[in-house]
Amino acid sequence: MTPNADAPPSSQTDPQIPPNWRYEDTIQTVESIINEIEMGQLDLAEVFEKFAVAITYLQQCETFLADRQGQMELLIEELGEDSDF
């Protein structure tokens, strides 16, 4: 599921990652939002709306990466415990 740049953020403090969410698609959407803002053709209210959406998507990315980092650390720890070096 590709994030919709026009959709309002679902939560400002707890970024829920929707089903079929993809990191790469979300980053691409954030980049698109940044480009729109940088073009300078949006009303100020639209800039704030787009910015809020981008922040929500970046929070989802941060949540995803933190979760994956935790999984990697656990796997490395388990590998070290199972090793007979």
C-alpha positions in Angstrom: 0.0 0.0 0.0 1.5 3.3 -1.1 1.0 6.1 1.4 -1.4 8.8 0.2 0.2 12.2 0.5 -3.2 13.9 0.7 -4.4 11.7 3.6 -4.4 13.2 7.0 -2.1 11.6 9.5 -3.8 9.0 11.6 -2.0 9.9 14.8 0.6 12.5 15.7 2.1 10.7 18.6 1.7 7.0 17.8 2.5 6.4 14.1 0.6 3.2 13.2 2.1 1.3 10.3 -0.7 0.2 8.0 -1.0 -3.3 6.5 1.1 -3.7 3.3 3.2 -0.6 4.3 6.5 -0.4 2.5 9.5 1.7 3.7 10.6 2.6 0.2 7.2 3.7 -0.9 6.8 5.9 2.2 10.2 7.5 1.7 9.3 8.2 -1.9 6.1 9.9 -0.8 7.9 12.0 1.7 10.3 13.1 -1.0 7.4 14.0 -3.2 5.8 16.1 -0.4 9.1 17.9 0.2 9.3 18.7 -3.6 5.8 20.1 -3.6 6.6 22.3 -0.6 9.9 23.5 -2.1 8.2 24.5 -5.3 6.5 27.3 -3.3 3.1 27.0 -5.1 1.1 25.8 -2.1 -1.0 28.0 0.2 0.4 28.2 3.7 -2.4 26.0 5.1 -1.5 23.3 2.5 2.1 23.5 3.4 1.3 22.8 7.0 -1.0 19.9 6.1 1.6 18.3 3.8 4.3 18.9 6.4 2.1 17.1 9.1 1.6 14.2 6.7 5.3 14.0 6.0 6.1 14.0 9.7 3.7 11.1 10.3 5.3 9.1 7.5 8.8 9.8 8.8 7.6 8.6 12.3 6.4 5.4 10.7 9.8 5.0 9.1 11.5 5.6 12.4 9.3 3.0 14.1 10.0 0.5 11.4 13.7 1.0 11.5 13.9 0.9 15.3 11.9 -2.4 15.3 14.2 -3.9 12.7 17.3 -2.8 14.6 15.9 -4.5 17.7 15.3 -7.7 15.7 18.9 -7.6 14.3 20.4 -7.1 17.7 18.4 -10.0 19.1 19.5 -12.3 16.2 23.2 -11.2 16.7 22.9 -11.9 20.4 21.4 -15.4 19.7 24.1 -16.1 17.2 26.7 -15.3 19.8 25.1 -17.5 22.4 24.8 -20.4 19.9 28.4 -20.1 18.7 30.9 -22.7 19.9 34.0 -20.7 19.0 
